[in-house]
Amino acid sequence: MNNSRTLQRWSAQCLVAFWRNKEGLGTLEIVLIAAVIIAIAVLFKDWIIEFLEKLFDKVDRKSEDVFS
């Protein structure tokens, strides 16, 4: 019984120490932001491609007007 309580106390202390440890937090934030950006890009892939094609077509037409 005493070993069980000691193990619980030690586990709780380790958990609190882990929770308070801020080392590596910046890396985790960057990874999460990158994952969200990739997920958004995958979800809206078709819309993004269509938008960019229209944009570059417009740029191409306008540049032909300017340089011809």
PQR file with spaces between the fields and no chain letter, atoms N, CA, C, O and H, PARSE charges and radii, in Angstrom:
ATOM       1  N    MET     1       0.822   -1.190    0.000 -0.4000 1.5000
ATOM       2  CA   MET     1       0.000    0.000    0.000 -0.0000 2.0000
ATOM       3  C    MET     1       0.866    1.253    0.000  0.5500 1.7000
ATOM       4  O    MET     1       0.569    2.222   -0.699 -0.5500 1.4000
ATOM       5  N    ASN     2       1.940    1.229    0.789 -0.4000 1.5000
ATOM       6  CA   ASN     2       2.828    2.370    0.880 -0.0000 2.0000
ATOM       7  C    ASN     2       3.542    2.610   -0.452  0.5500 1.7000
ATOM       8  O    ASN     2       3.741    3.756   -0.854 -0.5500 1.4000
ATOM       9  H    ASN     2       2.182    0.442    1.356  0.4000 1.0000
ATOM      10  N    ASN     3       3.925    1.528   -1.134 -0.4000 1.5000
ATOM      11  CA   ASN     3       4.568    1.659   -2.439 -0.0000 2.0000
ATOM      12  C    ASN     3       3.627    2.275   -3.460  0.5500 1.7000
ATOM      13  O    ASN     3       4.051    3.060   -4.308 -0.5500 1.4000
ATOM      14  H    ASN     3       3.764    0.597   -0.807  0.4000 1.0000
ATOM      15  N    SER     4       2.374    1.927   -3.380 -0.4000 1.5000
ATOM      16  CA   SER     4       1.380    2.469   -4.300 -0.0000 2.0000
ATOM      17  C    SER     4       1.241    3.978   -4.118  0.5500 1.7000
ATOM      18  O    SER     4       1.197    4.725   -5.095 -0.5500 1.4000
ATOM      19  H    SER     4       2.030    1.290   -2.691  0.4000 1.0000
ATOM      20  N    ARG     5       1.173    4.416   -2.877 -0.4000 1.5000
ATOM      21  CA   ARG     5       1.032    5.844   -2.592 -0.0000 2.0000
ATOM      22  C    ARG     5       2.288    6.607   -3.019  0.5500 1.7000
ATOM      23  O    ARG     5       2.195    7.715   -3.549 -0.5500 1.4000
ATOM      24  H    ARG     5       1.210    3.809   -2.083  0.4000 1.0000
ATOM      25  N    THR     6       3.446    6.019   -2.791 -0.4000 1.5000
ATOM      26  CA   THR     6       4.703    6.643   -3.198 -0.0000 2.0000
ATOM      27  C    THR     6       4.763    6.761   -4.714  0.5500 1.7000
ATOM      28  O    THR     6       5.190    7.787   -5.243 -0.5500 1.4000
ATOM      29  H    THR     6       3.522    5.119   -2.361  0.4000 1.0000
ATOM      30  N    LEU     7       4.342    5.731   -5.402 -0.4000 1.5000
ATOM      31  CA   LEU     7       4.324    5.756   -6.864 -0.0000 2.0000
ATOM      32  C    LEU     7       3.359    6.815   -7.381  0.5500 1.7000
ATOM      33  O    LEU     7       3.674    7.521   -8.340 -0.5500 1.4000
ATOM      34  H    LEU     7       3.995    4.897   -4.972  0.4000 1.0000
ATOM      35  N    GLN     8       2.203    6.934   -6.767 -0.4000 1.5000
ATOM      36  CA   GLN     8       1.231    7.952   -7.170 -0.0000 2.0000
ATOM      37  C    GLN     8       1.800    9.351   -6.955  0.5500 1.7000
ATOM      38  O    GLN     8       1.666   10.223   -7.814 -0.5500 1.4000
ATOM      39  H    GLN     8       1.948    6.361   -5.988  0.4000 1.0000
ATOM      40  N    ARG     9       2.434    9.559   -5.805 -0.4000 1.5000
ATOM      41  CA   ARG     9       3.013   10.869   -5.504 -0.0000 2.0000
ATOM      42  C    ARG     9       4.122   11.194   -6.502  0.5500 1.7000
ATOM      43  O    ARG     9       4.202   12.315   -7.005 -0.5500 1.4000
ATOM      44  H    ARG     9       2.543    8.851   -5.107  0.4000 1.0000
ATOM      45  N    TRP    10       4.980   10.209   -6.787 -0.4000 1.5000
ATOM      46  CA   TRP    10       6.063   10.410   -7.742 -0.0000 2.0000
ATOM      47  C    TRP    10       5.505   10.703   -9.136  0.5500 1.7000
ATOM      48  O    TRP    10       6.019   11.577   -9.834 -0.5500 1.4000
ATOM      49  H    TRP    10       4.916    9.299   -6.378  0.4000 1.0000
ATOM      50  N    SER    11       4.463    9.982   -9.547 -0.4000 1.5000
ATOM      51  CA   SER    11       3.839   10.204  -10.852 -0.0000 2.0000
ATOM      52  C    SER    11       3.253   11.600  -10.935  0.5500 1.7000
ATOM      53  O    SER    11       3.393   12.276  -11.954 -0.5500 1.4000
ATOM      54  H    SER    11       4.046    9.271   -8.980  0.4000 1.0000
ATOM      55  N    ALA    12       2.602   12.032   -9.878 -0.4000 1.5000
ATOM      56  CA   ALA    12       2.014   13.368   -9.854 -0.0000 2.0000
ATOM      57  C    ALA    12       3.102   14.432   -9.942  0.5500 1.7000
ATOM      58  O    ALA    12       2.934   15.428  -10.644 -0.5500 1.4000
ATOM      59  H    ALA    12       2.488   11.482   -9.050  0.4000 1.0000
ATOM      60  N    GLN    13       4.206   14.235   -9.243 -0.4000 1.5000
ATOM      61  CA   GLN    13       5.306   15.198   -9.292 -0.0000 2.0000
ATOM      62  C    GLN    13       5.919   15.255  -10.685  0.5500 1.7000
ATOM      63  O    GLN    13       6.247   16.335  -11.177 -0.5500 1.4000
ATOM      64  H    GLN    13       4.342   13.425   -8.672  0.4000 1.0000
ATOM      65  N    CYS    14       6.072   14.117  -11.312 -0.4000 1.5000
ATOM      66  CA   CYS    14       6.615   14.085  -12.677 -0.0000 2.0000
ATOM      67  C    CYS    14       5.680   14.783  -13.654  0.5500 1.7000
ATOM      68  O    CYS    14       6.125   15.516  -14.537 -0.5500 1.4000
ATOM      69  H    CYS    14       5.805   13.239  -10.913  0.4000 1.0000
ATOM      70  N    LEU    15       4.393   14.552  -13.492 -0.4000 1.5000
ATOM      71  CA   LEU    15       3.416   15.181  -14.370 -0.0000 2.0000
ATOM      72  C    LEU    15       3.429   16.695  -14.210  0.5500 1.7000
ATOM      73  O    LEU    15       3.385   17.422  -15.202 -0.5500 1.4000
ATOM      74  H    LEU    15       4.031   13.957  -12.774  0.4000 1.0000
ATOM      75  N    VAL    16       3.489   17.172  -12.982 -0.4000 1.5000
ATOM      76  CA   VAL    16       3.541   18.617  -12.728 -0.0000 2.0000
ATOM      77  C    VAL    16       4.825   19.205  -13.300  0.5500 1.7000
ATOM      78  O    VAL    16       4.793   20.271  -13.913 -0.5500 1.4000
ATOM      79  H    VAL    16       3.525   16.581  -12.176  0.4000 1.0000
ATOM      80  N    ALA    17       5.949   18.530  -13.109 -0.4000 1.5000
ATOM      81  CA   ALA    17       7.224   19.016  -13.643 -0.0000 2.0000
ATOM      82  C    ALA    17       7.187   19.059  -15.167  0.5500 1.7000
ATOM      83  O    ALA    17       7.678   20.011  -15.773 -0.5500 1.4000
ATOM      84  H    ALA    17       5.975   17.664  -12.610  0.4000 1.0000
ATOM      85  N    PHE    18       6.613   18.044  -15.780 -0.4000 1.5000
ATOM      86  CA   PHE    18       6.493   18.020  -17.239 -0.0000 2.0000
ATOM      87  C    PHE    18       5.601   19.152  -17.729  0.5500 1.7000
ATOM      88  O    PHE    18       5.906   19.794  -18.734 -0.5500 1.4000
ATOM      89  H    PHE    18       6.214   17.271  -15.288  0.4000 1.0000
ATOM      90  N    TRP    19       4.507   19.398  -17.029 -0.4000 1.5000
ATOM      91  CA   TRP    19       3.553   20.433  -17.425 -0.0000 2.0000
ATOM      92  C    TRP    19       4.179   21.815  -17.324  0.5500 1.7000
ATOM      93  O    TRP    19       3.906   22.679  -18.156 -0.5500 1.4000
ATOM      94  H    TRP    19       4.260   18.876  -16.213  0.4000 1.0000
ATOM      95  N    ARG    20       5.006   22.031  -16.326 -0.4000 1.5000
ATOM      96  CA   ARG    20       5.629   23.345  -16.114 -0.0000 2.0000
ATOM      97  C    ARG    20       6.846   23.565  -16.996  0.5500 1.7000
ATOM      98  O    ARG    20       7.293   24.703  -17.142 -0.5500 1.4000
ATOM      99  H    ARG    20       5.228   21.328  -15.651  0.4000 1.0000
ATOM     100  N    ASN    21       7.387   22.531  -17.579 -0.4000 1.5000
ATOM     101  CA   ASN    21       8.572   22.640  -18.417 -0.0000 2.0000
ATOM     102  C    ASN    21       8.196   23.332  -19.724  0.5500 1.7000
ATOM     103  O    ASN    21       7.371   22.826  -20.485 -0.5500 1.4000
ATOM     104  H    ASN    21       7.025   21.607  -17.460  0.4000 1.0000
ATOM     105  N    LYS    22       8.796   24.475  -19.978 -0.4000 1.5000
ATOM     106  CA   LYS    22       8.478   25.255  -21.183 -0.0000 2.0000
ATOM     107  C    LYS    22       9.480   25.015  -22.312  0.5500 1.7000
ATOM     108  O    LYS    22       9.337   25.579  -23.397 -0.5500 1.4000
ATOM     109  H    LYS    22       9.466   24.886  -19.360  0.4000 1.0000
ATOM     110  N    GLU    23      10.478   24.195  -22.066 -0.4000 1.5000
ATOM     111  CA   GLU    23      11.494   23.927  -23.068 -0.0000 2.0000
ATOM     112  C    GLU    23      10.883   23.167  -24.245  0.5500 1.7000
ATOM     113  O    GLU    23      10.187   22.171  -24.049 -0.5500 1.4000
ATOM     114  H    GLU    23      10.594   23.737  -21.185  0.4000 1.0000
ATOM     115  N    GLY    24      11.137   23.631  -25.446 -0.4000 1.5000
ATOM     116  CA   GLY    24      10.602   22.974  -26.624 -0.0000 2.0000
ATOM     117  C    GLY    24       9.207   23.431  -27.004  0.5500 1.7000
ATOM     118  O    GLY    24       8.638   22.942  -27.979 -0.5500 1.4000
ATOM     119  H    GLY    24      11.702   24.441  -25.605  0.4000 1.0000
ATOM     120  N    LEU    25       8.652   24.361  -26.245 -0.4000 1.5000
ATOM     121  CA   LEU    25       7.294   24.818  -26.521 -0.0000 2.0000
ATOM     122  C    LEU    25       7.223   25.566  -27.844  0.5500 1.7000
ATOM     123  O    LEU    25       6.248   25.421  -28.581 -0.5500 1.4000
ATOM     124  H    LEU    25       9.114   24.758  -25.453  0.4000 1.0000
ATOM     125  N    GLY    26       8.246   26.368  -28.159 -0.4000 1.5000
ATOM     126  CA   GLY    26       8.269   27.098  -29.423 -0.0000 2.0000
ATOM     127  C    GLY    26       8.258   26.154  -30.615  0.5500 1.7000
ATOM     128  O    GLY    26       7.589   26.419  -31.614 -0.5500 1.4000
ATOM     129  H    GLY    26       9.038   26.486  -27.560  0.4000 1.0000
ATOM     130  N    THR    27       8.987   25.068  -30.515 -0.4000 1.5000
ATOM     131  CA   THR    27       9.025   24.077  -31.587 -0.0000 2.0000
ATOM     132  C    THR    27       7.660   23.440  -31.781  0.5500 1.7000
ATOM     133  O    THR    27       7.213   23.245  -32.911 -0.5500 1.4000
ATOM     134  H    THR    27       9.530   24.852  -29.703  0.4000 1.0000
ATOM     135  N    LEU    28       7.004   23.120  -30.689 -0.4000 1.5000
ATOM     136  CA   LEU    28       5.672   22.527  -30.766 -0.0000 2.0000
ATOM     137  C    LEU    28       4.693   23.483  -31.430  0.5500 1.7000
ATOM     138  O    LEU    28       3.874   23.065  -32.249 -0.5500 1.4000
ATOM     139  H    LEU    28       7.367   23.278  -29.770  0.4000 1.0000
ATOM     140  N    GLU    29       4.772   24.758  -31.085 -0.4000 1.5000
ATOM     141  CA   GLU    29       3.877   25.744  -31.698 -0.0000 2.0000
ATOM     142  C    GLU    29       4.107   25.830  -33.196  0.5500 1.7000
ATOM     143  O    GLU    29       3.150   25.894  -33.968 -0.5500 1.4000
ATOM     144  H    GLU    29       5.437   25.098  -30.421  0.4000 1.0000
ATOM     145  N    ILE    30       5.361   25.832  -33.615 -0.4000 1.5000
ATOM     146  CA   ILE    30       5.674   25.905  -35.046 -0.0000 2.0000
ATOM     147  C    ILE    30       5.152   24.672  -35.770  0.5500 1.7000
ATOM     148  O    ILE    30       4.602   24.786  -36.866 -0.5500 1.4000
ATOM     149  H    ILE    30       6.139   25.780  -32.988  0.4000 1.0000
ATOM     150  N    VAL    31       5.315   23.514  -35.182 -0.4000 1.5000
ATOM     151  CA   VAL    31       4.831   22.274  -35.800 -0.0000 2.0000
ATOM     152  C    VAL    31       3.311   22.303  -35.917  0.5500 1.7000
ATOM     153  O    VAL    31       2.766   21.910  -36.949 -0.5500 1.4000
ATOM     154  H    VAL    31       5.762   23.422  -34.292  0.4000 1.0000
ATOM     155  N    LEU    32       2.622   22.760  -34.880 -0.4000 1.5000
ATOM     156  CA   LEU    32       1.159   22.833  -34.931 -0.0000 2.0000
ATOM     157  C    LEU    32       0.682   23.839  -35.970  0.5500 1.7000
ATOM     158  O    LEU    32      -0.276   23.568  -36.694 -0.5500 1.4000
ATOM     159  H    LEU    32       3.065   23.080  -34.042  0.4000 1.0000
ATOM     160  N    ILE    33       1.329   24.990  -36.056 -0.4000 1.5000
ATOM     161  CA   ILE    33       0.954   25.990  -37.060 -0.0000 2.0000
ATOM     162  C    ILE    33       1.176   25.433  -38.462  0.5500 1.7000
ATOM     163  O    ILE    33       0.329   25.609  -39.338 -0.5500 1.4000
ATOM     164  H    ILE    33       2.107   25.211  -35.468  0.4000 1.0000
ATOM     165  N    ALA    34       2.301   24.765  -38.681 -0.4000 1.5000
ATOM     166  CA   ALA    34       2.576   24.162  -39.990 -0.0000 2.0000
ATOM     167  C    ALA    34       1.533   23.107  -40.332  0.5500 1.7000
ATOM     168  O    ALA    34       1.092   23.020  -41.478 -0.5500 1.4000
ATOM     169  H    ALA    34       2.989   24.621  -37.969  0.4000 1.0000
ATOM     170  N    ALA    35       1.137   22.308  -39.354 -0.4000 1.5000
ATOM     171  CA   ALA    35       0.120   21.279  -39.596 -0.0000 2.0000
ATOM     172  C    ALA    35      -1.214   21.904  -39.975  0.5500 1.7000
ATOM     173  O    ALA    35      -1.905   21.394  -40.857 -0.5500 1.4000
ATOM     174  H    ALA    35       1.495   22.378  -38.423  0.4000 1.0000
ATOM     175  N    VAL    36      -1.584   22.997  -39.323 -0.4000 1.5000
ATOM     176  CA   VAL    36      -2.844   23.677  -39.649 -0.0000 2.0000
ATOM     177  C    VAL    36      -2.779   24.269  -41.049  0.5500 1.7000
ATOM     178  O    VAL    36      -3.742   24.159  -41.808 -0.5500 1.4000
ATOM     179  H    VAL    36      -1.022   23.411  -38.607  0.4000 1.0000
ATOM     180  N    ILE    37      -1.667   24.889  -41.399 -0.4000 1.5000
ATOM     181  CA   ILE    37      -1.524   25.472  -42.741 -0.0000 2.0000
ATOM     182  C    ILE    37      -1.593   24.384  -43.808  0.5500 1.7000
ATOM     183  O    ILE    37      -2.241   24.571  -44.838 -0.5500 1.4000
ATOM     184  H    ILE    37      -0.885   24.978  -40.782  0.4000 1.0000
ATOM     185  N    ILE    38      -0.944   23.267  -43.578 -0.4000 1.5000
ATOM     186  CA   ILE    38      -0.986   22.158  -44.541 -0.0000 2.0000
ATOM     187  C    ILE    38      -2.399   21.604  -44.659  0.5500 1.7000
ATOM     188  O    ILE    38      -2.853   21.303  -45.763 -0.5500 1.4000
ATOM     189  H    ILE    38      -0.418   23.115  -42.741  0.4000 1.0000
ATOM     190  N    ALA    39      -3.097   21.468  -43.538 -0.4000 1.5000
ATOM     191  CA   ALA    39      -4.475   20.960  -43.572 -0.0000 2.0000
ATOM     192  C    ALA    39      -5.382   21.904  -44.355  0.5500 1.7000
ATOM     193  O    ALA    39      -6.217   21.452  -45.138 -0.5500 1.4000
ATOM     194  H    ALA    39      -2.727   21.713  -42.642  0.4000 1.0000
ATOM     195  N    ILE    40      -5.226   23.201  -44.152 -0.4000 1.5000
ATOM     196  CA   ILE    40      -6.037   24.180  -44.890 -0.0000 2.0000
ATOM     197  C    ILE    40      -5.717   24.107  -46.375  0.5500 1.7000
ATOM     198  O    ILE    40      -6.621   24.151  -47.210 -0.5500 1.4000
ATOM     199  H    ILE    40      -4.548   23.569  -43.515  0.4000 1.0000
ATOM     200  N    ALA    41      -4.435   23.996  -46.710 -0.4000 1.5000
ATOM     201  CA   ALA    41      -4.043   23.908  -48.119 -0.0000 2.0000
ATOM     202  C    ALA    41      -4.621   22.664  -48.780  0.5500 1.7000
ATOM     203  O    ALA    41      -5.052   22.718  -49.932 -0.5500 1.4000
ATOM     204  H    ALA    41      -3.700   23.961  -46.032  0.4000 1.0000
ATOM     205  N    VAL    42      -4.636   21.557  -48.070 -0.4000 1.5000
ATOM     206  CA   VAL    42      -5.189   20.319  -48.628 -0.0000 2.0000
ATOM     207  C    VAL    42      -6.700   20.440  -48.797  0.5500 1.7000
ATOM     208  O    VAL    42      -7.247   20.006  -49.811 -0.5500 1.4000
ATOM     209  H    VAL    42      -4.286   21.513  -47.134  0.4000 1.0000
ATOM     210  N    LEU    43      -7.371   21.023  -47.815 -0.4000 1.5000
ATOM     211  CA   LEU    43      -8.827   21.158  -47.892 -0.0000 2.0000
ATOM     212  C    LEU    43      -9.265   22.076  -49.029  0.5500 1.7000
ATOM     213  O    LEU    43     -10.263   21.809  -49.697 -0.5500 1.4000
ATOM     214  H    LEU    43      -6.926   21.375  -46.992  0.4000 1.0000
ATOM     215  N    PHE    44      -8.517   23.160  -49.249 -0.4000 1.5000
ATOM     216  CA   PHE    44      -8.906   24.143  -50.253 -0.0000 2.0000
ATOM     217  C    PHE    44      -8.021   24.088  -51.491  0.5500 1.7000
ATOM     218  O    PHE    44      -7.889   25.082  -52.205 -0.5500 1.4000
ATOM     219  H    PHE    44      -7.705   23.377  -48.706  0.4000 1.0000
ATOM     220  N    LYS    45      -7.414   22.930  -51.749 -0.4000 1.5000
ATOM     221  CA   LYS    45      -6.473   22.773  -52.856 -0.0000 2.0000
ATOM     222  C    LYS    45      -7.083   23.181  -54.192  0.5500 1.7000
ATOM     223  O    LYS    45      -6.481   23.959  -54.932 -0.5500 1.4000
ATOM     224  H    LYS    45      -7.522   22.122  -51.169  0.4000 1.0000
ATOM     225  N    ASP    46      -8.259   22.672  -54.507 -0.4000 1.5000
ATOM     226  CA   ASP    46      -8.881   22.968  -55.799 -0.0000 2.0000
ATOM     227  C    ASP    46      -9.193   24.452  -55.934  0.5500 1.7000
ATOM     228  O    ASP    46      -8.967   25.041  -56.991 -0.5500 1.4000
ATOM     229  H    ASP    46      -8.748   22.040  -53.906  0.4000 1.0000
ATOM     230  N    TRP    47      -9.707   25.056  -54.873 -0.4000 1.5000
ATOM     231  CA   TRP    47     -10.037   26.477  -54.916 -0.0000 2.0000
ATOM     232  C    TRP    47      -8.775   27.316  -55.083  0.5500 1.7000
ATOM     233  O    TRP    47      -8.777   28.292  -55.834 -0.5500 1.4000
ATOM     234  H    TRP    47      -9.890   24.577  -54.014  0.4000 1.0000
ATOM     235  N    ILE    48      -7.702   26.947  -54.394 -0.4000 1.5000
ATOM     236  CA   ILE    48      -6.440   27.686  -54.484 -0.0000 2.0000
ATOM     237  C    ILE    48      -5.865   27.583  -55.890  0.5500 1.7000
ATOM     238  O    ILE    48      -5.399   28.582  -56.439 -0.5500 1.4000
ATOM     239  H    ILE    48      -7.701   26.154  -53.784  0.4000 1.0000
ATOM     240  N    ILE    49      -5.891   26.396  -56.481 -0.4000 1.5000
ATOM     241  CA   ILE    49      -5.366   26.212  -57.838 -0.0000 2.0000
ATOM     242  C    ILE    49      -6.181   27.026  -58.835  0.5500 1.7000
ATOM     243  O    ILE    49      -5.615   27.691  -59.702 -0.5500 1.4000
ATOM     244  H    ILE    49      -6.270   25.585  -56.035  0.4000 1.0000
ATOM     245  N    GLU    50      -7.500   26.976  -58.718 -0.4000 1.5000
ATOM     246  CA   GLU    50      -8.362   27.745  -59.620 -0.0000 2.0000
ATOM     247  C    GLU    50      -8.103   29.243  -59.476  0.5500 1.7000
ATOM     248  O    GLU    50      -8.019   29.955  -60.476 -0.5500 1.4000
ATOM     249  H    GLU    50      -7.959   26.435  -58.014  0.4000 1.0000
ATOM     250  N    PHE    51      -7.977   29.717  -58.256 -0.4000 1.5000
ATOM     251  CA   PHE    51      -7.714   31.136  -58.006 -0.0000 2.0000
ATOM     252  C    PHE    51      -6.388   31.567  -58.625  0.5500 1.7000
ATOM     253  O    PHE    51      -6.310   32.616  -59.265 -0.5500 1.4000
ATOM     254  H    PHE    51      -8.045   29.139  -57.444  0.4000 1.0000
ATOM     255  N    LEU    52      -5.346   30.759  -58.435 -0.4000 1.5000
ATOM     256  CA   LEU    52      -4.036   31.110  -58.981 -0.0000 2.0000
ATOM     257  C    LEU    52      -4.027   31.062  -60.503  0.5500 1.7000
ATOM     258  O    LEU    52      -3.385   31.898  -61.138 -0.5500 1.4000
ATOM     259  H    LEU    52      -5.409   29.907  -57.915  0.4000 1.0000
ATOM     260  N    GLU    53      -4.729   30.096  -61.104 -0.4000 1.5000
ATOM     261  CA   GLU    53      -4.805   30.050  -62.568 -0.0000 2.0000
ATOM     262  C    GLU    53      -5.487   31.291  -63.110  0.5500 1.7000
ATOM     263  O    GLU    53      -5.017   31.876  -64.086 -0.5500 1.4000
ATOM     264  H    GLU    53      -5.251   29.417  -60.588  0.4000 1.0000
ATOM     265  N    LYS    54      -6.589   31.705  -62.495 -0.4000 1.5000
ATOM     266  CA   LYS    54      -7.273   32.930  -62.930 -0.0000 2.0000
ATOM     267  C    LYS    54      -6.374   34.145  -62.757  0.5500 1.7000
ATOM     268  O    LYS    54      -6.321   35.012  -63.630 -0.5500 1.4000
ATOM     269  H    LYS    54      -6.971   31.230  -61.703  0.4000 1.0000
ATOM     270  N    LEU    55      -5.677   34.209  -61.648 -0.4000 1.5000
ATOM     271  CA   LEU    55      -4.801   35.342  -61.373 -0.0000 2.0000
ATOM     272  C    LEU    55      -3.680   35.430  -62.397  0.5500 1.7000
ATOM     273  O    LEU    55      -3.400   36.511  -62.915 -0.5500 1.4000
ATOM     274  H    LEU    55      -5.720   33.505  -60.939  0.4000 1.0000
ATOM     275  N    PHE    56      -3.032   34.298  -62.696 -0.4000 1.5000
ATOM     276  CA   PHE    56      -1.938   34.319  -63.661 -0.0000 2.0000
ATOM     277  C    PHE    56      -2.436   34.561  -65.082  0.5500 1.7000
ATOM     278  O    PHE    56      -1.726   35.173  -65.879 -0.5500 1.4000
ATOM     279  H    PHE    56      -3.260   33.420  -62.275  0.4000 1.0000
ATOM     280  N    ASP    57      -3.632   34.099  -65.417 -0.4000 1.5000
ATOM     281  CA   ASP    57      -4.209   34.418  -66.725 -0.0000 2.0000
ATOM     282  C    ASP    57      -4.421   35.921  -66.856  0.5500 1.7000
ATOM     283  O    ASP    57      -4.128   36.515  -67.894 -0.5500 1.4000
ATOM     284  H    ASP    57      -4.209   33.601  -64.769  0.4000 1.0000
ATOM     285  N    LYS    58      -4.928   36.519  -65.803 -0.4000 1.5000
ATOM     286  CA   LYS    58      -5.159   37.967  -65.810 -0.0000 2.0000
ATOM     287  C    LYS    58      -3.833   38.722  -65.932  0.5500 1.7000
ATOM     288  O    LYS    58      -3.740   39.693  -66.683 -0.5500 1.4000
ATOM     289  H    LYS    58      -5.166   36.037  -64.960  0.4000 1.0000
ATOM     290  N    VAL    59      -2.823   38.286  -65.207 -0.4000 1.5000
ATOM     291  CA   VAL    59      -1.503   38.919  -65.280 -0.0000 2.0000
ATOM     292  C    VAL    59      -0.936   38.769  -66.687  0.5500 1.7000
ATOM     293  O    VAL    59      -0.354   39.713  -67.221 -0.5500 1.4000
ATOM     294  H    VAL    59      -2.899   37.497  -64.597  0.4000 1.0000
ATOM     295  N    ASP    60      -1.097   37.606  -67.287 -0.4000 1.5000
ATOM     296  CA   ASP    60      -0.594   37.362  -68.636 -0.0000 2.0000
ATOM     297  C    ASP    60      -1.276   38.280  -69.648  0.5500 1.7000
ATOM     298  O    ASP    60      -0.613   38.868  -70.503 -0.5500 1.4000
ATOM     299  H    ASP    60      -1.570   36.840  -66.852  0.4000 1.0000
ATOM     300  N    ARG    61      -2.604   38.401  -69.549 -0.4000 1.5000
ATOM     301  CA   ARG    61      -3.337   39.280  -70.475 -0.0000 2.0000
ATOM     302  C    ARG    61      -2.937   40.733  -70.299  0.5500 1.7000
ATOM     303  O    ARG    61      -2.733   41.446  -71.281 -0.5500 1.4000
ATOM     304  H    ARG    61      -3.141   37.923  -68.855  0.4000 1.0000
ATOM     305  N    LYS    62      -2.823   41.179  -69.054 -0.4000 1.5000
ATOM     306  CA   LYS    62      -2.460   42.578  -68.799 -0.0000 2.0000
ATOM     307  C    LYS    62      -1.037   42.862  -69.268  0.5500 1.7000
ATOM     308  O    LYS    62      -0.764   43.945  -69.786 -0.5500 1.4000
ATOM     309  H    LYS    62      -2.989   40.600  -68.256  0.4000 1.0000
ATOM     310  N    SER    63      -0.128   41.906  -69.095 -0.4000 1.5000
ATOM     311  CA   SER    63       1.250   42.126  -69.542 -0.0000 2.0000
ATOM     312  C    SER    63       1.317   42.177  -71.065  0.5500 1.7000
ATOM     313  O    SER    63       2.122   42.925  -71.620 -0.5500 1.4000
ATOM     314  H    SER    63      -0.350   41.027  -68.675  0.4000 1.0000
ATOM     315  N    GLU    64       0.481   41.389  -71.751 -0.4000 1.5000
ATOM     316  CA   GLU    64       0.434   41.461  -73.214 -0.0000 2.0000
ATOM     317  C    GLU    64      -0.073   42.823  -73.661  0.5500 1.7000
ATOM     318  O    GLU    64       0.416   43.368  -74.650 -0.5500 1.4000
ATOM     319  H    GLU    64      -0.172   40.781  -71.300  0.4000 1.0000
ATOM     320  N    ASP    65      -1.049   43.383  -72.947 -0.4000 1.5000
ATOM     321  CA   ASP    65      -1.555   44.718  -73.284 -0.0000 2.0000
ATOM     322  C    ASP    65      -0.473   45.777  -73.096  0.5500 1.7000
ATOM     323  O    ASP    65      -0.364   46.704  -73.899 -0.5500 1.4000
ATOM     324  H    ASP    65      -1.447   42.941  -72.143  0.4000 1.0000
ATOM     325  N    VAL    66       0.311   45.647  -72.063 -0.4000 1.5000
ATOM     326  CA   VAL    66       1.331   46.650  -71.759 -0.0000 2.0000
ATOM     327  C    VAL    66       2.503   46.548  -72.727  0.5500 1.7000
ATOM     328  O    VAL    66       3.002   47.572  -73.196 -0.5500 1.4000
ATOM     329  H    VAL    66       0.223   44.894  -71.410  0.4000 1.0000
ATOM     330  N    PHE    67       2.949   45.342  -73.033 -0.4000 1.5000
ATOM     331  CA   PHE    67       4.165   45.170  -73.820 -0.0000 2.0000
ATOM     332  C    PHE    67       3.920   45.010  -75.318  0.5500 1.7000
ATOM     333  O    PHE    67       4.880   44.812  -76.062 -0.5500 1.4000
ATOM     334  H    PHE    67       2.544   44.511  -72.652  0.4000 1.0000
ATOM     335  N    SER    68       2.696   45.086  -75.786 -0.4000 1.5000
ATOM     336  CA   SER    68       2.477   44.962  -77.231 -0.0000 2.0000
ATOM     337  C    SER    68       2.036   46.259  -77.840  0.5500 1.7000
ATOM     338  O    SER    68       1.808   46.328  -79.047 -0.5500 1.4000
ATOM     339  H    SER    68       1.916   45.247  -75.181  0.4000 1.0000
